[in-house]
Amino acid sequence: MTQPGPQVGLSLFSSLVDSSIPPAILQGPSKMEPLLSAIVGDLVSRALSMVTQRYLQSKGAEEEKLQRLRAVLLRIDATVEEAEGRHITNQAMLQQLQMLRRGMYRGYYTLDTFRYRAHRDEAYGEASTRRSLALSRFSPSSSRRTFFSVCDAPSRDLVLDAGSCSNLDKMLSSLERMIGDMQEFVMFLASYPRISRQPYSAYLFHDQVMFGRQMEKETILSFLLCREAARNGSLGVLPIIGPARVGKSTLVEHVCHDERVRRRFSLIVFFSGNDLNGGNLATLKGSGVIKHQNLASSPRGDSLAVIELAGDMDEETWRGLYTSAANHLTPGSKIILTSRSEKIASLGTAQSLVLKFLSQEAYWYFFKTAAFGSTDPGEHPNLAALGMEIVVHMNRSFVAANTVASLLRTNLDTRFWRRVLRCLRDFASKHLSMFGEHPTNLLQKDQPVYMWTMAKTSNVVVMRDIYHEPSPQISEVPRITAQDVLSGRVTSEGAFQAVAWRSRIPPCYTYLVSFVVSRTDEHVVLGKKRSRQERI
């Protein structure tokens, strides 16, 4: 139901005037003006009353739809949580679970948009105007993908509200249809075994368990556990492709911790590009990192080799590597290749698995849990409204989400979150105007960026490097954190390293950044690639 605008009131008023005032009065002498004024005043009051009544009716209908949306989302959420706690192997079931999960993320995003939009002005602390970007970028086929730049609050709100009611109707009907088709899915779900895990709160659960990759995990498990007949000593090869820091290593490590995989393979070894020794896997135990070894677990002695590449691999090197592996591994062994390059897809015997960043709706769901921790966002609607704007400027980066969320979680103050939003917005705008790319895209290409900071200083802060180390010793970890730099607690000049984020899920990487702080940027050359050889 659309909200009545000013034109509705004017039209209603005109019709009432035309039908209720006799022509004699309208054409009478000036002594009739007091009577005419009284009649017009009464008509205006009645028209405004009718417009207000219609508006309240539309708001009541909207609130009723939001209540229905909450109820539907609770049912879907319960089903998704139950499904994620079971070992599902059927691909059709996994695809249906993926549809449920995506619908849930979109539904919660829509619900949060309606729930917190009334708090946007209060959260910004501005009465009339503000600079902002749109809440989200949605599917290419939808008008919701419109990306708003700098505009005043009233005009932006009108544009957003123009399609909000219709979008709410579409979302509600879509999820209700999805719920109606879920009965068979729930029935089949009970036939799959449960995954043993300790109960956690939502925050701890997402902090210690891989988020949003169950379908990809089951795809890899299906490849690894399948015992296809060996053909001339050939080995199964699965390429996994995705941009830097999208979660390739985390996904593979998560799969390798599965008990079924550890029973299937007696040896699991990880190699980097520098461990291949000219394309020779003759001695698995002498190179690489052994993640699992149990000679009694598989009578055939099958092995799993995981090769992590930063880029692509030429065909001649791969042929030598594959031949060496085929000669020294049993026919049931498998190889997983991970890389940023799409060219490795041609090296696989199975269809390559492509990892992408989370959708904007799923990213908000993840960030909201990380930023608020065990606190209910509904208790801080102003912060939630700011959070929905903050996620837009981080370009769906996992490292950015965890780094910024940990900074925000320590200070649930509206003014503090508002300053972070302003810094992130200016951070993105500066790089888009200077280099034509978002800073996270530059970091994906190993390019340094001008980093934002809340410190009141004229010093230039440059992030020259971002990389990860596998579980370094506590004595080797820098005492300075990226949050210290961003919040302005560290303002000293010079070059130093800082901890951005310590992952608590395997492979438990510690993400480190290299900062250069100087009075000017004359000694900093942006565009120069990092000196570190290996970036996976």
C-alpha positions as CSV (number, residue, x, y, z in Angstrom):
1,M,0.0,0.0,0.0
2,T,1.5,3.4,-1.1
3,Q,1.4,6.3,1.3
4,P,-0.8,9.2,0.4
5,G,1.2,12.2,-0.8
6,P,0.4,15.9,-0.9
7,Q,-1.3,15.5,-4.3
8,V,-3.9,13.2,-2.7
9,G,-4.8,15.8,-0.1
10,L,-5.1,18.6,-2.8
11,S,-7.2,16.5,-5.1
12,L,-9.5,15.5,-2.2
13,F,-9.7,19.1,-1.1
14,S,-10.6,20.3,-4.6
15,S,-13.4,17.8,-5.0
16,L,-14.8,18.7,-1.6
17,V,-14.8,22.4,-2.4
18,D,-16.4,21.9,-5.8
19,S,-19.1,19.7,-4.5
20,S,-19.9,21.4,-1.2
21,I,-19.9,25.2,-1.8
22,P,-22.8,26.6,-3.7
23,P,-22.0,28.8,-6.7
24,A,-23.9,31.7,-5.1
25,I,-21.5,31.8,-2.3
26,L,-18.5,31.6,-4.5
27,Q,-19.8,34.5,-6.6
28,G,-21.3,36.5,-3.7
29,P,-20.1,39.9,-2.4
30,S,-17.2,40.4,-0.1
31,K,-19.5,40.2,3.0
32,M,-19.7,36.4,2.3
33,E,-16.0,36.0,2.8
34,P,-16.1,35.2,6.5
35,L,-18.7,32.4,5.8
36,L,-16.6,31.2,2.9
37,S,-13.5,31.2,5.1
38,A,-15.2,29.1,7.7
39,I,-16.4,26.6,5.2
40,V,-13.0,26.3,3.6
41,G,-11.4,25.8,7.0
42,D,-13.8,23.0,7.8
43,L,-13.2,21.3,4.5
44,V,-9.4,21.6,4.9
45,S,-9.7,20.0,8.4
46,R,-11.8,17.2,7.0
47,A,-9.4,16.6,4.1
48,L,-6.4,16.5,6.4
49,S,-8.2,14.1,8.7
50,M,-8.9,11.7,5.9
51,V,-5.3,11.9,4.6
52,T,-4.0,11.2,8.1
53,Q,-6.4,8.3,8.6
54,R,-5.2,6.8,5.3
55,Y,-1.6,7.2,6.3
56,L,-2.1,5.5,9.7
57,Q,-3.9,2.7,8.0
58,S,-1.0,2.2,5.6
59,K,1.4,2.2,8.5
60,G,-0.7,-0.3,10.4
61,A,-0.7,-2.6,7.3
62,E,3.1,-2.2,7.0
63,E,3.6,-3.2,10.7
64,E,1.4,-6.2,10.2
65,K,3.5,-7.3,7.2
66,L,6.7,-6.9,9.2
67,Q,5.2,-9.1,12.0
68,R,4.5,-11.8,9.4
69,L,8.0,-11.4,8.0
70,R,9.5,-11.9,11.5
71,A,7.5,-15.0,12.0
72,V,8.5,-16.5,8.6
73,L,12.2,-15.7,9.2
74,L,12.1,-17.4,12.6
75,R,10.8,-20.6,10.9
76,I,13.4,-20.4,8.1
77,D,16.2,-19.6,10.6
78,A,15.3,-22.7,12.7
79,T,15.3,-24.9,9.6
80,V,18.6,-23.6,8.4
81,E,20.2,-24.0,11.8
82,E,19.0,-27.6,12.0
83,A,20.2,-28.4,8.5
84,E,23.7,-26.9,9.2
85,G,24.0,-29.3,12.1
86,R,23.7,-32.3,9.9
87,H,25.9,-34.1,7.3
88,I,23.9,-33.5,4.1
89,T,25.4,-35.3,1.1
90,N,22.5,-35.0,-1.4
91,Q,23.3,-32.2,-3.9
92,A,19.6,-31.3,-4.4
93,M,19.2,-30.9,-0.6
94,L,22.3,-28.7,-0.5
95,Q,20.9,-26.5,-3.3
96,Q,17.6,-26.2,-1.5
97,L,19.5,-25.3,1.8
98,Q,21.4,-22.7,-0.1
99,M,18.2,-21.2,-1.4
100,L,16.8,-21.1,2.2
101,R,19.9,-19.5,3.5
102,R,19.9,-16.8,0.8
103,G,16.3,-16.1,1.3
104,M,16.9,-15.8,5.1
105,Y,19.7,-13.3,4.6
106,R,17.6,-11.2,2.2
107,G,14.6,-11.3,4.5
108,Y,16.6,-10.2,7.6
109,Y,18.2,-7.4,5.5
110,T,14.7,-6.2,4.5
111,L,13.5,-6.5,8.1
112,D,16.4,-4.5,9.4
113,T,16.0,-1.9,6.8
114,F,12.5,-1.2,7.9
115,R,13.3,-1.6,11.5
116,Y,16.1,0.9,11.6
117,R,15.3,3.4,8.9
118,A,13.4,5.6,11.4
119,H,16.6,5.9,13.4
120,R,18.8,7.1,10.6
121,D,18.4,10.8,11.2
122,E,18.9,10.4,14.9
123,A,21.9,8.2,14.4
124,Y,23.5,10.8,12.1
125,G,22.7,13.6,14.5
126,E,21.7,15.9,11.7
127,A,18.4,17.6,11.2
128,S,18.2,18.2,7.5
129,T,21.0,16.9,5.3
130,R,23.7,14.3,5.3
131,R,26.0,12.6,2.9
132,S,25.5,9.0,2.5
133,L,25.7,6.0,0.2
134,A,22.8,3.6,-0.4
135,L,22.1,0.8,2.1
136,S,22.8,-2.0,-0.3
137,R,23.5,-3.2,-3.8
138,F,21.2,-6.0,-4.8
139,S,20.6,-8.2,-7.8
140,P,21.4,-6.7,-11.2
141,S,17.8,-7.2,-12.4
142,S,16.3,-5.2,-9.5
143,S,15.9,-1.5,-9.2
144,R,17.2,-1.8,-5.7
145,R,20.7,-2.0,-7.2
146,T,20.7,1.8,-7.7
147,F,23.7,3.2,-6.0
148,F,23.1,6.6,-4.4
149,S,26.0,9.0,-3.9
150,V,25.9,12.3,-2.3
151,C,22.4,13.6,-1.7
152,D,20.2,15.2,0.9
153,A,18.3,13.1,3.4
154,P,14.7,14.0,2.4
155,S,15.2,13.3,-1.3
156,R,17.0,10.0,-0.6
157,D,14.4,8.8,1.7
158,L,11.7,9.5,-0.9
159,V,13.6,7.5,-3.4
160,L,14.1,4.6,-1.0
161,D,10.5,4.7,0.2
162,A,9.1,4.7,-3.3
163,G,9.8,1.0,-3.7
164,S,10.0,-0.1,-0.1
165,C,6.4,-1.3,0.3
166,S,6.4,-3.2,-3.0
167,N,9.7,-4.8,-2.1
168,L,8.3,-5.8,1.3
169,D,5.3,-7.4,-0.4
170,K,7.5,-9.3,-2.8
171,M,9.9,-10.5,-0.1
172,L,7.1,-11.6,2.2
173,S,5.3,-13.6,-0.6
174,S,8.5,-15.1,-1.7
175,L,9.5,-16.4,1.7
176,E,6.0,-17.6,2.5
177,R,6.0,-19.7,-0.7
178,M,9.5,-21.0,0.3
179,I,8.1,-22.0,3.7
180,G,5.2,-23.8,2.0
181,D,7.6,-25.8,-0.1
182,M,9.8,-26.8,2.9
183,Q,7.8,-29.8,4.2
184,E,9.6,-32.5,2.2
185,F,13.0,-30.9,2.9
186,V,12.4,-31.0,6.6
187,M,11.2,-34.6,6.4
188,F,14.3,-35.8,4.5
189,L,16.5,-33.7,6.8
190,A,15.8,-36.1,9.7
191,S,17.5,-38.9,7.8
192,Y,21.0,-37.3,7.9
193,P,23.3,-37.8,10.9
194,R,24.0,-34.9,13.2
195,I,27.4,-33.1,13.5
196,S,28.8,-33.2,17.0
197,R,29.7,-29.8,18.3
198,Q,29.5,-27.8,21.5
199,P,26.7,-25.3,22.0
200,Y,27.8,-21.7,21.4
201,S,26.1,-18.3,21.4
202,A,25.5,-16.9,18.0
203,Y,28.6,-14.6,18.3
204,L,30.9,-17.5,19.4
205,F,29.4,-19.8,16.8
206,H,30.2,-17.5,13.9
207,D,33.6,-16.6,15.4
208,Q,34.7,-20.2,15.6
209,V,33.0,-21.9,12.7
210,M,33.3,-21.2,9.0
211,F,30.4,-18.9,7.9
212,G,28.3,-19.4,4.8
213,R,30.3,-22.1,3.0
214,Q,28.4,-25.4,3.7
215,M,27.5,-26.1,0.1
216,E,31.1,-25.5,-1.1
217,K,32.4,-27.7,1.8
218,E,30.0,-30.6,0.8
219,T,31.1,-30.2,-2.8
220,I,34.8,-30.8,-1.8
221,L,33.8,-33.7,0.5
222,S,31.9,-35.3,-2.3
223,F,35.0,-35.1,-4.5
224,L,37.3,-36.5,-1.8
225,L,35.2,-39.3,-0.5
226,C,34.2,-40.6,-4.0
227,R,36.3,-43.7,-4.8
228,E,36.1,-43.7,-8.6
229,A,37.8,-46.5,-10.4
230,A,41.4,-45.7,-11.1
231,R,42.2,-45.3,-14.8
232,N,45.8,-45.9,-15.8
233,G,47.0,-44.6,-12.5
234,S,45.3,-41.2,-12.9
235,L,44.7,-39.0,-9.8
236,G,41.6,-36.9,-9.2
237,V,42.3,-33.1,-9.2
238,L,40.0,-30.4,-8.0
239,P,40.8,-26.8,-8.7
240,I,39.5,-24.2,-6.3
241,I,39.6,-20.6,-7.6
242,G,38.9,-17.3,-5.9
243,P,40.4,-13.9,-5.1
244,A,42.8,-13.3,-2.3
245,R,41.5,-13.6,1.2
246,V,38.1,-15.0,0.0
247,G,38.6,-18.0,2.3
248,K,40.1,-20.7,0.0
249,S,42.7,-21.9,2.6
250,T,40.1,-21.8,5.4
251,L,37.6,-23.8,3.4
252,V,40.2,-26.5,2.5
253,E,41.5,-26.7,6.0
254,H,38.0,-27.0,7.4
255,V,37.3,-29.9,5.0
256,C,40.6,-31.6,6.0
257,H,39.5,-31.6,9.7
258,D,36.4,-33.6,8.8
259,E,36.7,-37.1,10.4
260,R,35.5,-38.8,7.2
261,V,38.4,-37.2,5.3
262,R,40.9,-38.3,7.9
263,R,39.6,-41.8,7.8
264,R,39.7,-41.8,4.0
265,F,43.3,-40.6,3.6
266,S,46.3,-41.8,5.6
267,L,48.3,-38.7,4.7
268,I,47.3,-35.1,4.1
269,V,50.0,-32.7,3.1
270,F,49.9,-29.0,2.2
271,F,52.3,-27.5,-0.3
272,S,52.9,-23.9,-1.3
273,G,54.3,-22.8,-4.6
274,N,57.8,-22.7,-3.2
275,D,57.6,-26.3,-1.9
276,L,57.2,-28.0,-5.2
277,N,60.9,-28.3,-5.9
278,G,60.7,-27.9,-9.6
279,G,57.5,-30.0,-10.0
280,N,58.6,-33.0,-8.0
281,L,56.5,-34.7,-5.4
282,A,58.8,-37.7,-5.0
283,T,59.1,-37.3,-1.2
284,L,55.9,-36.1,0.4
285,K,57.3,-36.5,3.9
286,G,60.3,-34.4,3.1
287,S,58.5,-31.2,1.9
288,G,55.3,-29.4,2.6
289,V,53.4,-29.4,5.9
290,I,51.9,-32.6,7.1
291,K,48.4,-31.9,8.4
292,H,47.4,-35.5,9.1
293,Q,49.2,-38.8,9.2
294,N,47.7,-42.1,10.2
295,L,49.0,-45.2,8.4
296,A,46.4,-47.4,10.0
297,S,43.4,-45.4,8.8
298,S,43.6,-46.4,5.2
299,P,44.9,-49.9,4.2
300,R,45.5,-48.6,0.6
301,G,47.6,-45.7,1.9
302,D,45.8,-43.1,-0.1
303,S,47.1,-39.5,0.2
304,L,45.7,-36.0,-0.2
305,A,48.0,-33.3,-1.6
306,V,46.8,-29.7,-1.3
307,I,48.8,-27.3,-3.5
308,E,48.3,-23.6,-2.7
309,L,49.3,-21.3,-5.6
310,A,49.3,-17.5,-5.7
311,G,48.9,-17.4,-9.5
312,D,48.7,-19.9,-12.3
313,M,51.1,-22.7,-13.3
314,D,52.4,-23.3,-16.8
315,E,51.4,-26.5,-18.5
316,E,54.9,-28.0,-18.6
317,T,55.5,-27.6,-14.8
318,W,52.1,-29.1,-14.1
319,R,52.7,-32.1,-16.3
320,G,55.9,-32.8,-14.5
321,L,54.3,-32.4,-11.1
322,Y,51.3,-34.6,-12.0
323,T,53.5,-37.3,-13.4
324,S,55.6,-37.3,-10.3
325,A,52.5,-37.5,-8.1
326,A,51.0,-40.3,-10.1
327,N,54.2,-42.3,-9.8
328,H,54.6,-42.0,-6.1
329,L,50.9,-41.9,-4.9
330,T,48.3,-44.7,-4.9
331,P,45.6,-44.5,-7.6
332,G,43.0,-43.5,-5.0
333,S,44.9,-40.4,-3.9
334,K,43.6,-36.9,-4.7
335,I,45.0,-33.4,-5.4
336,I,43.4,-30.1,-4.5
337,L,44.7,-27.0,-6.3
338,T,43.9,-23.5,-4.9
339,S,44.7,-20.3,-6.8
340,R,43.5,-16.8,-7.7
341,S,44.0,-17.6,-11.4
342,E,41.1,-19.0,-13.4
343,K,43.7,-20.7,-15.7
344,I,44.1,-23.6,-13.3
345,A,40.6,-24.7,-14.1
346,S,42.0,-26.5,-17.1
347,L,44.3,-28.6,-14.9
348,G,41.5,-30.4,-13.0
349,T,39.8,-33.7,-13.6
350,A,36.7,-32.4,-11.8
351,Q,34.8,-29.2,-12.4
352,S,36.5,-26.3,-10.7
353,L,35.0,-24.8,-7.6
354,V,34.8,-21.0,-7.7
355,L,34.6,-19.1,-4.4
356,K,33.1,-15.6,-4.4
357,F,32.6,-13.0,-1.6
358,L,29.4,-13.1,0.3
359,S,26.3,-11.3,-1.0
360,Q,25.6,-7.9,0.6
361,E,22.8,-9.3,2.6
362,A,24.8,-12.2,4.0
363,Y,27.7,-9.9,4.6
364,W,25.5,-7.7,6.8
365,Y,24.3,-10.7,8.7
366,F,27.9,-11.7,9.4
367,F,29.0,-8.2,10.2
368,K,26.1,-7.6,12.5
369,T,26.9,-10.7,14.6
370,A,30.6,-9.8,14.7
371,A,30.1,-6.1,15.6
372,F,27.5,-6.5,18.3
373,G,28.8,-9.8,19.8
374,S,26.3,-11.1,22.4
375,T,24.5,-7.7,22.5
376,D,21.1,-7.6,20.8
377,P,21.2,-5.0,17.9
378,G,17.6,-4.2,18.6
379,E,18.7,-2.6,21.9
380,H,20.9,-0.2,19.9
381,P,18.8,0.8,16.9
382,N,20.9,3.9,16.2
383,L,24.1,1.8,16.0
384,A,22.3,-0.8,13.8
385,A,21.3,1.9,11.4
386,L,24.9,3.2,11.2
387,G,26.1,-0.4,10.9
388,M,24.0,-1.0,7.8
389,E,25.7,2.0,6.2
390,I,29.2,1.0,7.4
391,V,29.1,-2.4,5.6
392,V,28.5,-0.7,2.3
393,H,32.0,0.9,2.4
394,M,33.9,-2.3,3.2
395,N,33.2,-4.0,-0.2
396,R,32.4,-7.4,1.5
397,S,35.9,-8.0,2.7
398,F,36.3,-10.6,5.5
399,V,39.4,-9.0,6.9
400,A,37.8,-5.6,6.9
401,A,34.7,-6.9,8.6
402,N,36.5,-8.6,11.4
403,T,38.9,-5.7,11.9
404,V,36.3,-2.9,11.9
405,A,33.8,-5.1,13.9
406,S,36.3,-5.6,16.7
407,L,36.9,-1.9,16.8
408,L,33.2,-1.1,17.0
409,R,32.4,-3.8,19.5
410,T,34.6,-2.2,22.2
411,N,32.7,1.1,22.0
412,L,28.9,1.0,21.6
413,D,28.6,4.7,21.3
414,T,26.7,6.4,18.6
415,R,29.2,9.3,18.1
416,F,32.1,6.8,17.9
417,W,30.3,4.6,15.2
418,R,29.4,7.8,13.3
419,R,33.1,8.8,13.2
420,V,34.0,5.4,11.9
421,L,31.3,5.6,9.2
422,R,32.6,9.1,8.2
423,C,36.2,7.8,8.0
424,L,35.2,4.7,5.9
425,R,33.1,6.8,3.6
426,D,35.9,9.3,3.0
427,F,38.4,6.4,2.7
428,A,36.4,4.8,-0.1
429,S,35.7,8.1,-1.9
430,K,39.3,9.2,-1.8
431,H,40.6,6.1,-3.6
432,L,37.7,6.0,-6.0
433,S,38.5,9.6,-7.1
434,M,42.3,9.1,-7.1
435,F,42.6,5.7,-8.6
436,G,39.1,4.8,-9.9
437,E,39.0,1.7,-7.6
438,H,37.8,0.8,-4.2
439,P,40.7,0.4,-1.7
440,T,39.8,-3.2,-1.0
441,N,40.2,-3.9,-4.7
442,L,43.6,-2.3,-4.7
443,L,44.6,-4.5,-1.7
444,Q,43.4,-7.6,-3.7
445,K,46.0,-6.6,-6.3
446,D,48.7,-6.2,-3.7
447,Q,48.7,-2.4,-4.0
448,P,49.2,-0.2,-0.9
449,V,46.5,2.3,0.1
450,Y,46.1,5.5,2.1
451,M,44.7,4.2,5.4
452,W,42.0,6.0,7.4
453,T,42.5,7.0,11.0
454,M,40.4,8.7,13.6
455,A,43.5,10.6,15.0
456,K,43.5,14.4,14.7
457,T,46.8,14.6,12.9
458,S,48.0,15.6,9.5
459,N,50.3,12.6,9.2
460,V,49.9,10.3,6.2
461,V,49.1,6.6,7.1
462,V,49.8,4.1,4.3
463,M,49.1,0.4,4.5
464,R,51.8,-1.1,2.4
465,D,51.3,-4.8,3.1
466,I,48.7,-7.2,4.3
467,Y,49.5,-10.9,4.8
468,H,49.0,-13.8,7.1
469,E,51.2,-16.1,9.1
470,P,50.2,-19.6,10.3
471,S,49.8,-19.4,14.1
472,P,52.9,-17.4,15.1
473,Q,54.2,-17.6,18.6
474,I,52.8,-15.0,21.0
475,S,56.3,-13.6,21.4
476,E,56.5,-13.0,17.6
477,V,53.2,-11.2,17.3
478,P,53.4,-7.3,17.3
479,R,52.0,-5.6,20.3
480,I,50.4,-2.9,18.1
481,T,47.0,-3.8,16.5
482,A,45.4,-2.3,13.4
483,Q,42.6,-1.0,15.7
484,D,45.2,1.0,17.7
485,V,46.1,2.8,14.4
486,L,42.6,3.2,13.2
487,S,41.3,4.6,16.5
488,G,44.2,7.0,16.7
489,R,45.8,5.5,19.8
490,V,49.1,5.1,17.9
491,T,50.2,8.1,16.0
492,S,54.0,7.7,16.0
493,E,55.9,8.1,12.7
494,G,57.8,5.3,11.1
495,A,57.3,1.9,9.6
496,F,55.9,-0.9,11.8
497,Q,53.7,-4.0,11.7
498,A,50.4,-4.4,13.4
499,V,47.9,-7.3,14.0
500,A,44.7,-6.8,12.1
501,W,42.9,-10.0,13.1
502,R,43.6,-13.4,14.6
503,S,41.3,-16.1,13.2
504,R,40.0,-18.7,15.6
505,I,39.1,-21.3,13.0
506,P,41.6,-23.5,11.2
507,P,44.1,-22.7,9.8
508,C,44.1,-20.1,12.6
509,Y,46.0,-17.4,10.6
510,T,47.1,-14.2,12.1
511,Y,46.6,-11.4,9.6
512,L,49.3,-8.7,9.8
513,V,49.6,-5.3,8.1
514,S,52.6,-3.1,7.5
515,F,52.0,0.6,8.1
516,V,54.2,3.6,7.1
517,V,53.3,6.8,9.0
518,S,55.0,10.0,7.8
519,R,54.4,13.7,7.7
520,T,54.0,13.6,3.9
521,D,53.6,10.9,1.3
522,E,56.6,12.0,-0.8
523,H,58.5,8.9,0.1
524,V,55.5,6.6,-0.4
525,V,54.9,5.3,-3.9
526,L,51.4,4.0,-4.2
527,G,51.0,1.5,-7.0
528,K,54.2,-0.4,-6.1
529,K,53.5,-4.1,-5.5
530,R,54.4,-5.7,-2.3
531,S,57.9,-7.3,-1.9
532,R,56.6,-10.4,-0.3
533,Q,57.0,-13.3,-2.7
534,E,54.0,-15.5,-1.8
535,R,50.4,-14.3,-1.5
536,I,47.8,-17.0,-1.3
